[in-house]
Amino acid sequence: MKRSIIETILGAVVLFAAAGFITFAYSNSDLSTKGGYEVEARFNSVDGLTVGSDVRIGGVKIGSVSGQYIDPELYEAVVMLSIQENVMLPSDSEVAISSNGMLGGKYVKVTPGGSHDKVVAGGKFTNTKDVLSLEEMLGRVIFLVTDTDG
């Protein structure tokens, strides 16, 4: 009987420690959006980009992807971006979908422009670049290597 009480107490200690680690990890992770303003960007292709993907400037996270849908008239992928309140982006900023390395996930890369006009809540980015998939890049490399015209 003494052994089962010790095992029960030890099991409870392990469960409390696990709960503490999970709480610590969740509170220190950046999983949730912290408010901000919504802007829209339109692309022909957003392969691999998901809701929750980062929006970054120079590698620093400034927001996240809050939604995506297809425009039924123009057949473009519309991506909704939630940008931090303290980051006011020029209206001529370039918005591109980039990759975290060869097999990494996708994120939205913003290159600020030089305009004095800022994008406001509900605004739209018009200077966008589509994602270039790994298959397209490999196809281009194979075409260049096998091209015998000189």
Helices and strands as residue ranges (DSSP letters): H 2-28, E 37-43, E 54-57, E 60-70, E 77-83, E 94-99, E 106-111, E 124-125, E 128-129, H 134-146
